[in-house]
Amino acid sequence: MAVGREEVEIVKPRSDKREYRRIVLRNALEVLLISDPETDKCAASMDVSVGSFSDPEGLEGLAHFLEHMLFYASEKYPVEDSYCKFIAEHGGSTNAFTASEHTNYYFDVNVDSFEEALDRFAQFFIKPLMSADATTREIKAVDSENQKNLLSDAWRMNQLQKHISEKSHPYHKFSTGNWDTLEVRPRQKGLDTRNELIKFYKENYSSNLMHLVIYSKENLDKIHHMVEENFQEIQNSDKSCPHFPGQPCTSEHLQVVVKTVPIKQGHKLRVIWPVTPEIRHYKEGPCRYLGHLIGHEGEGSLFYVLKILGWATMVIDLTDAGHEHVQDIIGLLFKYVSLLQQSGVCKWIFDELSALCETKFHYQDKISPIDYVVNVASNMEIYSPEDWIVGSSLPCKFNPGTIQMVLDKLSADNVRIFWESKSFEGSTDMVEPWYGTAYSMNRISVSTIQEWMSSSPDENLHLPVPNVFIPTDLSLKISEEIKFPILSRKSSYSSLWFKPDTVFSTPKAYVRIDFSCPHASNSSEAEVLTDIFTRLLMDYLNEFAYYAQVAGLYYSVHHTNTGFQVAVVGYNHKLRILLEKVIEKIATFEVRPERFAVIKEVATKDYQNLKFQQPYQQAMYYCSLILQDNTRPWTEQLEVLPSIKGEDLTNFLPLLLSRTFLEFYVAGNIERVEAESIVQHIENILFHGPQPICQPLYPSQHLTNRVVKLGTGSSHFYFAEGLNPSDENSALVHYIQVHQDDIMMNAKLQLFALTAKQPAFHQLRSVEQLGYITVLMQRNDYGIRGLQFIIQSTVKGPGHIDLRVEEFLKMFESKLSQMTNEEFKSNVNALIDMKLEKHKNLREECAFYWREISDGTLKFDRRETEVAALRQLTQQELLDFFNEYVKVGAARKKTLSVRVYGSLHASEYTTDKNQPVQPSSTQIEDIFGFRRSQPLYGSFKGAYGRVKL
């Protein structure tokens, strides 16, 4: 590999104005430099070509553990956690992940702090420190991370697939690691894990196995100099890139049906064909071509047929009826593969797919620098330099032979079938060792699959038709210079917020319509019926809208607390066709009994599976239920579901839509006259037909978002047992309510959160090792703002964790009072830089403005006004804010502690609950009784009359 700068013509999107340069340092480190003068964040990603496949025998999870350890300290920066502290205090974020064959480390940070951040980051790979104390503590963090995954079906099924493979192949390994693999077993063998860790690092972390991406505002020459300054010292031991020959699945692991018991309700079917990685043929795209056809959801597809038969909701999610017809489903799948064989490889399908991919590549949204560098760094080991940006996303060489070669591997003698269902409980005879997943395995012959093909329904399977949604007009419209959304149109039926694209210059648009329907939230029955209505709408539209999705035009219909929302986003050329189809379906909706039964079954399982949420998610749910008025528990909805019938929905729908207000947000490559035309068209269909479906709301019906106003100087506690008795994890949400949306108060709260976030993580997670999930973040309920600590743990119960949070706040009080003026200014400037960060794409901008509309706060210039407030804020004002609202015992402090007790701390639940209630404390026994007894903040939403054109 030639050292120095090498001119390579890197393929990039036509609209991409960034500059790229490939260089190779003297130590053989390959680097891609990216210069983006418009960026307001810099980022870097280092990809090391060593992953969990390289774990030494008997030290499962060592590569993952090393990834954790490199964050602690280095010889140059020996203070523990100083890297993460620096990144957090300068507006950035940092993380890493360990994959099978590579490990990726990455960060972003504000522009003016990039050089120092880069120097600190480089030390991971030059001289990291791995102290004995930190090593022991971080094994507990890895163990906590694994504990979090033990009851996750995704992790369990992934490991089961690995378990049923060749033991000698590294694919078979357990990659996360836990206390047993990293502490107990090594100690029994006389191994010192820290010594093994250092040895693994020295043997594997060689610069010639690393690929670095740097994303900066500076010009390429300056970035080149920065990289040489910081990364030349990484040692090059000239190690060969690890290769893992052989197949993970031999004949013993093929032609098998594996029946397994999941944690959640429902049935799934996974049909897997091991195929040699397509990377050798990425420009021919054989797997992309075949995946496009087998995964298609339009008329004539496998999915369409299974749906018509009522057997599947997605290709792998089975209904109860589908579970009884798995042999037929597998038979139909192989029939479809047979159809592909008989049809031959179709050039028109490849050309259409290639054209879609090309449009998608050249008109792709800009993403955040941190995501971009991770994507590109992950590509560098795999692709040649000219394809580092594009990867495999542009299949451009039509090669029927290559596609046929892969298609031939989708055969009955090369298949692995994994079938998940609770109904297999008690009928399995094996257990996967790492997650304890129960399963049984049987051989399946080619002749059996052929019999299933013969006996399966004779349905009209056929290839997709040409896609009418492919955009052909990608021109940009001349837009008005409008900086913030404007209220362009308002009537008793609707309001239209409009914001043309003046920033992104892409042929895309965004339409969101909020249907505010008072009858949607009158009761738990009404909420369930509205939910099923929106699911059925999505279901009915799928065959039609799937073609739009393939062509880059996306839609959603989802249930909200106040009705439902419709969103369409993507290329603007044919967006209106899809939107009008959605509205037409709403206007002409009829209940189809066979689909109602399927969707009701799916909804029931979704509600039943809420009890398997992570404990910290349960705690956050209880917190919302306590704080947000007019919200109902999902348990009530689950209770009413069995008695709900199709005719109930038929009768309910006219009532649901009878009184409706529509709030539109239209943005992007679209003119105001067209936006107003869309609104008028939809009003005509819903409000002005011969027999109007909708009528305007009465003034008294405009819906509000009300939030409980906790008592000043009071502490509130809610205790709950974890909903899944098998889950050992407990969780705490410690919420501090502060104020209703106010620009100066927001600035103080946000600055405190930025200042305290990393110290809280370091103390509660890194030092005390309370749990892998440990975070301090802001909370915003419809404009009511506060702070929340979220911690999940098997180590300690929620009561103990609550005390540790208060101890942290006491400890942090002295740190805050001792903060120097320079540190204060640095934090303020970091937060200002974060606030002034530009939106990367249309979706991001729309999400920001829609939140203002949805909450009713309508502060579209929020970032600018909060920056102005920050510039005026003094250090004393920040201290006063802490002393008044956050400090333990503060006179105006309002807290809510939600404690969820896992099975390891079940005994503490009763003990803690029966503790005498302290003065100025409230134990919440009945959420709804408590809510009814409390004052509420005023609602920004529903103040309809105050918004003027």
N, C-alpha and C positions, 0 to 999 in steps of 0.2 A: 504493500500500500504506500503510495507516494506521499511523502511528508509535505506539508504546506498547503497552499491554496490550489484548488483544482476547479477549472471552469466546467461546470455541468449545467446543461439546460434543463432546469427542474420544471416539470409540467405543473402548471398552476391554473386556477380559474381565471377566465378572461377579465373578471372584475377585480381581481386581486392586485392591489397596488404595492404590496409589500415586496421588499427585496430579499433575496436568499443567496447564501454563499456556503459551499461545502469546504471545510478545511480538515486537515489531519495534523495533529500535534506530533512533536518528536517522540512522545511516548505511545504513539499509534492510536490515540484517542480520536475517534471520528466525530466531527461536530457539524451541526447545521446552524448557521447564524441567520436570524430573521430580523430585519430592520423594519419597524412600523412607526413612522413619525407621528401617526395619529393616535397611538395607543396611550392610555392613561394607567396601564398596569404593565409591569415587566414580569417575565416568568422564565423558568428553566425546568427541564426534565432530564434526568440521567437514567438511562435504561441499561441495566447490567444483564448480560446474557447468561445468567445463572438463576435458577429458580428452585422450586421444591423438588423437582426430579433429581436434583443433586444432593438432597439430604443424605447424610451418611446412614448406613443401616443401623437401626436402634436409636436414632436421634431424630425421629419424625418431627417436623416443624422447625428444624434448626434454621433453614433459610428464612423462614417467616420471622423467627425470633430475632435473627440478625437485623432484619429490616426494622424491627422495633428499636433495637439497641442503638443504631447509628444516630438516632435523634437526641441521645442524652447529652453527650459532651465530646470535646476533642482536645488534643494537646494544646492547640492554639487558643481555644475558647473553653477552658476547663469547667466553668460554672455550669452546673447541671441545668438543662432545659433552657439555656440562654439563647440557643438558635430559635426555638419555638417562640420564646418571649419577644425576641427581636422582630420576627416576622409578624406576630400578632399586633405589636405596638406600632408597626409601620404599614398597617392596612392590608396585610396579606393573609394567606392561608397556606398550609403545607400538609402533605400526606404522602403515603406510599402504598404500594400493593405488591404482593408476591404471587406470581403466576407459576405455571409448571416449568417454563424454560427461561423466564426472565423476571427481574425485579425492577420496579420503576419507582423512583423518588422524584418529587416535584414540589414546586412552590410558586406563588406569585407574591408581589409586593408593590408598594407605591414606587413610582419612577425614581424619585430622588434617593431612595434607599437601596437600589438594586445592586450597586457595586459591593457594598458591605455584606448584603444578604448572600451574594454569589460567593464571596470569600468564605463565609460561614458554612454555606452549603458544600463547597469543595472539600472542606475538612472531613466530611463523611467518608471520603474516598482516599484521604491522605493519611491522617493519623487520628482515628477516633479513639476515645477512651471508653472502655467497658469495665467499669469498676465492679468489684464483687458484690457490693451492696445493691447497686443498680441492677445487676444481672438477676439477683434473687427476686427483687421487686417486680421486674418486668416479666419474669416467667409467670407471675400471678396475673399480670395484665393479659398475656397470651391465653392463659387458662380461662380468664373471665370472658375473653372474646369467644373462645370455644363454647363456654357454658351458654352464651347468648344464642349459639347456633344449634344446640343439641335438639331442640324441638321444632326446628325449621324444616319443613318437608323438602324445600329446595336443596339444602345442604345434605339432608339424609339421603335423598335419591341420587344426588351426584356421587356421594361416597359409595352407595350400593353399586352403582354402575362401575366404579373403579374397583370395588372389591371383587366383582365377578369378571376378573381379567387375569392375565398371566402374572403369577406372583413375582417372577423374575424381572418384570418390566416396571419401571418407576411409576407408570400410570396407576399401578395398584396401590401406591402409598397413601397414607393419611398425611395431609400437607399442613394443616393448621398448627398442630402441636398442642400439648396441654401439660399440666403439672406432672402427670405420670411420665410422659415421653421425654420431658426436658429436665426433670428433677429426680423423680423417684427411681426410674429404671437406670439412668446413667449412674446414679450414686450406687445402686446395687452392683453395677458392673465395675465399680471403682473409677468411673470417669468423672472428671470435673467439667461441668457444662460450660463454664466460662473459658476454660482452656480449649475445649472443642470449638467454641464459638470463634475465638481468636484464630485458631488453626484454619477453620473453614473460611474465614475472611481472607487470611493471607494466601490461601491456596486458590481462591476463586475470584477475588476482586482485583482483577488485573485490567489496566487501562485499555489493553487491546480487545477486551470483551465488553467495552462500554461505548454507549452512543449518547451524545449530549445534544440537546436543542436549547438555544438561547434566544429569547424573544425580547427585544429591547426597542426603546425609542431612538437610541443613538444610530449613527450611520454604521455601515458594515465594518469599516476600518477600526472604528473605536471599539466595537463589540469584539472584533478579532483580537485586539490588544488585551481587552479584559479577560478573554478566555485563556490566552497564553499566560497572562500574569497569575491566574488562579488555578489552572488545572494541569500545568506541565509537571507538577510534582507527584501526581498520581503514579504509583509504581506500575511498571510494565514487566510482568513476569513471563510474557510471551506465551500465555496459556492457550491451548487449543479450545475452541468453542465446544462445549459438551454436546455429544451426539448420542442418541438413544436408539440404536438399531433394533430391528425386530418389531413384530406386531403385538400390541397389547392384548388383542383378542385372537386366540387360536381357535381351532375347530371345536375345542371343549367349551368355548364361551359363545359360540354361534349356534343358530337354530335352537334358541332357548326361549321359553316363556317364564318370566319371573313374576310371581304374584307377591305383592308386598302390602303391608299395612301402613297407611299414612297417619299423621297426627290429625289432620283436618278432615271434615266431612267431604264426600264427593268421590268420584271415580275418575282416574286418569289413565290414558293409554299412551305409551311412548314407543314408537317403532323406530329402531335405530339400525342403520347400516354403517359399519365402520368403513370409511373410505380414505384412501391415501390423501393427505392434505392437498388441497387444490392449489397450493401456493406455486407449484411448478407451472401451473397453467392459468395464472391469474388474469392474463389478457384474453383468454378464451372463455373464462367464467363458466365452466360446466356446472358447478354446484349452484351458482346464481341462476342459471337457466332452468335447471331441474327444480330448484326450490321455488322459483317463480310459478311453475306449473303445478307442482304437487301441493303447494301452500295456497294456491289461488282460491278465492271465495266467491267468484262470479258464477253465473248459471252454467250448469254442466260440470262444475268442479266436484272433486271428492267431498269437500266441505259442504257444498250446496246440497248434494244428494243426502249426506248424513243428516243435515238440518231438516230437509223435507221429511225424512223418515223419523225425525224427532229423537235421533240417537246422539247427537253431539251439539254443543254450543260453540266449541272451538275444536280444532282437530284433536287435541289431546284431552279435552274435558268432556266426559261422558255424562249423559243423563242416566237416570235409573234404568230406563228402557234400553239405552245404549249399552249399559253394563251387561244386560242380559243377551245382547247381540254382538259381543266382541268378535266372535268368529266371523260373522257376516261383515263387520267393519274391516277386519284384516283382509278378508276376501275381496272387498271392494277396493281397498288400497292397492292390492296386487293387480286387480283388474285395471286400475288407472295406470299403474306402471306398465302393464301389458299394452294398454292403449298408446302410451308414449312410444313403446317399441314399434308397434304397428304403424304409427303415424310418421315415424322417422323424425329426424331433427329438422325443425322448420326454420328456414332462414328468415321468414317474415317476423316470427316471434323473437328471434335473436336480434334482428334489426330494430324492432320496436323497443325491446329491453335496453339495447345499447343506446338508442336515442334518448330514452327516459333517463338513463344513467348520466348521459352527457349533459342534458339540461340541468339535472340535479347538481352535478359537479360545478358547472359554470355559473349557476345562480344560487349556490349554497349560501346560507346565512353565515355571517361572521360569528364566531363563537369566542368565548373568553380565552385570553392567551394561555391560561393554565390548562384548559381542556385541549387547546390546540397543540401545545408542546408535548403533552402526554401522548396524544394520537400519533404525532409525527415521530417521536422518539421510539414508540413501539413498532413503527414501520421500518426503522432504519436497519435492523438486523436482517429483515426478511426480504426487502425489495432493493433493487438497484437504485442509485442516488437520484436518477431522473424521476423515479416513481415514488419518492419518499412522501410527497404530499398526497398524491392521488391513490396510492395503494392499489387495492383490487377493485376500486369503485368504478372503473371505466372499461368494462369488457368491450373489446373493439375488434378482435380477430375471430371471425366465424370459422370454427373448426369442428365440423360434425363428428369427426373421428374421436376427438377428445371427449365431447359430450356423450357420445355413444359408449365410450370406454367406462365412464362413470355410471351411466345408466345401466350397463351390464352388471354392475356391482350391486344394484338394488334388486337382489334376487332372494329367493326363498332359502337358499343355503348360506346366506351371508347376513342373516337378520337376527337382531336381539329385540325381544318384545318385553317391555316392563309395564305391568298392569297393577295399578294401585287402587285399593278399595278397603274401606273399613269392614266390608263383609267378609274379608279373608281372616279377620281376627279369630284365633283359635284353630285355624287350619293350616298354619305354616309350621315348618320344622327346622328352620335355621335362623340365626341372628347375626347381623353385621356387627363386628366387634366395636367400632369406634362410636357409633351413634345408637346402637341397640335396636336397629330396624329389623323387625320380624319379616321373613320372606320364605318362599319355597321356590324351587326351580325344576322345570320339566323340559325334556327335549321335545322338539317339534320337527316332524319330517317334511320334506318337500311335498310329498304326496298329500299330507294332511292339509297343507296350505292350498294345494291345487283343488282339493275337495271343497274347502271353504270358498274358493273362488267360484266353483261350479254352483254351489248352493246359495250364494249370496244373491240379493235382489237384482233383477234385471233392469237396472236404471239406465237412463240415457246419459252416460258419461261422455263428455266431449271436451275438446280443447277450447280455451277462451277465444272470444271474437276480438277483432281489432278494437283498441281502446279509444273511444270518442273523446275522452277527457284530456288527451295529450295537448298541452297548450301550443298554439302556433303563433299567437300574437304576444311577443315578449317586450313590446315597446313600453317606454316610460311616458306617463302623462305629464303634462305641464301642471305643476301643483302650485296652489296658493302658498304664500309665505305665512304659515300659521305655526307658531311655536308650541302652543298648548292646545288641548282639545277645546272646541267651542260648542256651545249649545246651538246647533244649527236649525233645529226645528222642534216645536213643542206643541202638543195638543192634549186634549183630555184622554186620548188613546195612547200616546207615546211621547217619548223625548228622544232626540237624536244628538249624540255627541259625535263630533267629526274631527278627525286629525289626519290631513294628508301626509304622505311621506316626504319629508324635506331633508332626510339624512341618509337613508340606506340605498337609495337608487336601485331597488330590485322590483321586478314585475310581480309583486305579491300584495295581497290585501288581507284584511282581518275584519270579520264581522262577528260581533257577539250581541245576542238578544236575551235580555233577562225578562222572563214572563213572571210578573208578580201577581200571584193568584191567592187571594185570602183563603179560599176554600181548600187549598193544598195542605194547610197546616192546622186545620180545625181539630184534628184528632189523630191518634196513632193509625187508625184505619185509613184516613185520608192520606197520611204520609206514605203508607205502604202502597196504596193504589196509585199515587203520583209516581212513586219509584218504579212500580211495575209498568206504568204507562211509558215512562222514558226509556226503559229497557226494551220494551216491545217496539217502540219507534226505531231504535237503533237496529233491532233485529229485522224489522220489515225493510229497512233501507239498505241492508248490507249488500245484497247482490248488485244493486245499482251503484251504490257509493264506493264499493271496493275498487272499481275501476278508477274512480277519482283519486282514491288514496294511493294507488299504484302510480298515478300520474302527478303526485305531489300536491293534492288538494284534500285537506283533512276536515272532518266534521265531528262534532260530539253533541249529544243531547244528555243532560244529566239533571238529576233531582237536586233542588236546593231547599233551604229551610223555609223559603217563601214562595216556592213554585218550582220552576225549572228553567234551565238555560240552554240555548242553542248557540253553537260557535262553529264558524267555518273559516279556515285559514289556509292560504297557499297561493298558487298562481292565480292572478285576478282574471285571466282571460275567460275561464269558464266557471268561475266561482258562483256567479248568479244562477246558473243552471242547477247546480247542486243545492244552493240555498232555497230556491223556489220549490224544488222537489221535497225538501224537508218540510217546508211550510204546508205544501199541498197534502203531505201525509198527515200532518197534525189536523188539518181542516177536514179530511175525509176519513179519519181514523175509525177503524172497526176492529172489534176484538175477534181474533181467530182462535177458537177454543183450543186447538192442538198446540199453537205456539204459546198461548196463555199458560197452559199446563207446564210446558217446558221452562218458561221464564219464571214462573212462580217457584218451581223446584230449585232453579239456580239461585233465586233471591233468598229462599229459605236456607240453603246451604251457606250462602254468604253471611247471613245474620248469625247462623249457628257457629260459624268459624271465627266470629269476632272474639269469642272467649279464648282463642288461641293467640291473640295478639301478645306482643312482648309486654311484660309488666309495666315498663315505663310508658308504653302507649296507652295501657289501661289507666294509668295515673293521670295522663294528660286528658284522656276522655272524661274522667270524673271531674277534673278541674274545669273543663269547658261546660259540663253539665251543671255544675254548681254556679258558675259565673254568668252563663248566657241564658237570659230569660226566654221563655217559650221554646226551649229545646226539650225533647223527650228522649227517654232511654231506649236503646235499641231492643232491650228485653221486651218492652211493650209491643214493639212492631213484630218481633218474633212470635209473641203470644197471639196476635190477631191474624197472622198469616194463614194458618191452616184453614180458617173458616171463610177466607176470601175466595169468591168465585168469579168467573168471567163476566157473568151478568152484573156483578157488583161494579166492575170497572165500566161496563157499558152504561150503567145508570149514573155513575159518578162523573164520567168525563164531561158531559154537558154542564154539570154544576161547576167542575174545576175551571172550565174556560169561560163560564158565564160572566164573571167579573174579572177583568184582566187589565194590567197596565204593562206596556212594553217599553223597556229602556234599551236603546240601541247604542253600540259603540262601533263606528265604522272608521277604519284607518288604512293607510298604505297607498298603493298605486291606484287610487280611485278618486274621481272628481266629486265635488260636493253635489252637483246636480244628479249624478248617478246614485249617490248615497241617499239623497232625498227621494229619488224615484223608487229605490228598494223599499224604503219605509212606507211610501204611499201604496205600493203594490201589496205589501203585507197587510197594511191597514184595510185595504179594499177587500181582501180575501176574508179576514177575520171579523171585521166590524161592519162592513158595508155591503155584504151580499144580500140576496133576496130574503134569506133567513139568517140574520147575523149570528155567528157562533159566540162572539164576545161582545160585552158591553163595557163601557168605562167604569172604573172604580168610583164609588162615592167618596167624598173627601175623608170620611171617617174610616175608610178601608185601606188607605195607604199604609203599608207595613213598615214596622220599625225594627231596629236592632237595639235592644236594651240590655245593659250589663249591670249585674249586682254591684252596689257600692259598699264595699266592706267597711266595717266600723273603724274609725280612726283610733289608733293606739291599741288595736285588738289583734289577737291571734286566733285563727280558725283551724280546726283539725278535722280531717275526714279519714276514717280507717276502713280499709276493705281487704278481704282475703282475695288472693289471686284467683282468677276465674278458672285457670287450668291447674288442677291439683298435682299434676306431674311436673310443673315448672318450679324449680328451686329458687329462681331469681326473685328478689324483692325489688321494689322501686319507690322512689320519692320524687314528688314535684313540690318544691318549696317556692311558692309564688309570693312576690311582694308587689302589691298593687300601688301605683304611684299617682297617676293623674289622667285627666281627660285631655285629648289632643290639644297641645299648646306648643308653639314653636320653640320658645326658650326652654321650657321644661323638657321637651323632646331632646334638645341639644345636650342638656345636663345628663339625662338618663342614658343617652347613647354614648356619651363620653365616659361615664362611669362604667358602662358595660364593656367598652373597649379596653379600659384600663384594668378591669378586674378579671376579664375572661381567662387569660393565660395563667395568672397566678392561681386562680381557682382550680383550673385543670391540673396544674403542677402539684398543688398541695393535696387535693382530694383524690386525684387519680395516680400521679406518678409517685408521690411520697407515701400517702396513706393507702394507696391501692384499694380504694373502696369498690371500684368496678370499672370495666372497660368503657361503658357508656357513662360519661361524666361531662356535663356541659353547663355553662352559665350563658343564658341568652335573654334577649328582650322578648316580651310578649305583647301582642296587640290584638285586643278583642274589639273590633269595630270602633277603633279610636281610643279605647281605654288601655292605657299603657302601663307596663310594669316590667319586672325582672323575674326570671325563673331559673332555679337550679334543677337539673334533671339528672338523677343518678340511679343506675340499676346495679344490683349487687347480689352475690351469693355469700359474700364475706361477712356482711353485717346487716342487721334488720333496719327497717326504715326509721325507727325511733332513734337508734344510734346515729344513723346518717344525718338526720335532722339536727342533732346536737353538733355534729362535725361541721355542718354548714354554718351554724351560728358561731362556732369557734373560729372558722375561717374568717367570717366577717369581723370578729373582734381583732384577729391578727392583722387583717388587711387595713383596719382603721389606722394603725400606727404607720403602715407603709404609705397610706394615702397622705397622712399629715406630714410625713418626712419627704414626700416627693419634691424634687427640686423644680425650680421654675423652668429650667431647660427641658426636663422630662415632661412637665405639663404642656409646654408649647409643642413639643414633639408629638404628643398624643393628640392634641388639638389639630395640628397640621395633618397628621395621618388620617384623622376622621374626615377632615375637609376634603382631602384627596379622594377618599372613598366615596364621599357624597357627590363629588364632581365627576366621577367616573361615568363616561357616556354609555348609553344603552348600546349593546352590541348588534342587535337585530330587531326587526319589527315586533316579533313575539314578546321580547323582553320589554320593549317600550310600552306595548299594549297592556301587558300584565301590570306594569307600574301605574298607568293611568286608570285602568279598570278598577284597581284596588281603591283608588280615590272615589270613583263613581259608586262602586259597590258599598263602601263604608258610608258614603254620603259626606265625606270630609271635603272633597272637591278642591284640595290644595295642590293644584297641578304644578305650581312653582315651589313645592315643598323643599326640594333639595337646595334651591338657591336661598330661600328664606332661612332654612336651618343653618346653612353655611354662614350667612350674615350674623345669626345669633351666636354661633360658635366663635366668630371673630371678636365678639364683644365679651365673651364669657371670661371671668377671672378665676384664678385658682381658689380663691376664698369662696366664691359662689359654688364651686364644685364640692368643696368641703362642707359647706352649709347644706347643700342638697343631700349629701350622704348622712350628715348628722340629723337631718330632719325626717328623712324618708326610709333610709336603708339600715342605718346603724342599729345594732341590737339594743332594744329598749327605747328607741327613738319615740318621741311623743306622738308623732303623726304617722308612725309605721302601721301598715295594714298587711297582714300575712295570711296565707292559706297554705297549709301543709297537707298534701294528699299522700297517704301512705298505703302502698299495696304490699301485702305480705305473701311471699312465696312459701313453698312447702318447708323449706329449711328454717323459716322463722315463724311457723304457724303458731307455736306456743306464745310468742311475743305479742301476737295480735290481741289475744284476750287480756294479757297482762297490761299492755299499753292502753287498751281501750278502757280498762277499769281503773286507771290511775285517776286520782282526784283532779278535777278541772281547776286550773290556776285562775286567780283573779284576772280579769280582762282577756280570758280565753273562752272560746266556744267550741264545743265538740259537736260536729254536725252529724246527727243520727239520720234525719230524714231530709234529703236534698231538697225536695219540693216544698216541704214545710219551711225550711230555712229560707229558700228563695222567696217564698210568698211574704215572709216576715221582714225582708230587707228592702231598704230604699234602692232605687235604680238610677243610674246615670241617664241623662237625656240622650235621645237618639239623634245622630246626624242624619240618618236615613229616614225618609218619610216626611222631612220638612219641605214638602213639595212646593209650597207657595214661594219659598225664598229664592228659588232659582229662576232668574229672568233671562230672556233672550237678549 
